[in-house]
């Protein structure tokens, strides 16, 4: 579980960095409305649940993968 947690955290950090670069145009990148697309599969199923409860938005889309990282961390420390 340690490897799953750290791999997920690395993917989350990379997707979040790509989101910030595409949203704010950092490092000379063009602003892209689809820059957060890599955060969606990392946050499943929480982003779908937030959308159904009308809580969908920028903050819930960025924090949904953090819930999955927390679950992986809990599984890792449980054993």
Secondary structure by P-SEA (a helix, b strand, c coil): caaaaaaaaaaaaaaaaaaaaaacccccccccccccccccccccaaaaaaaaaccccaaaaaaaaaaaaaaaaaaaaac
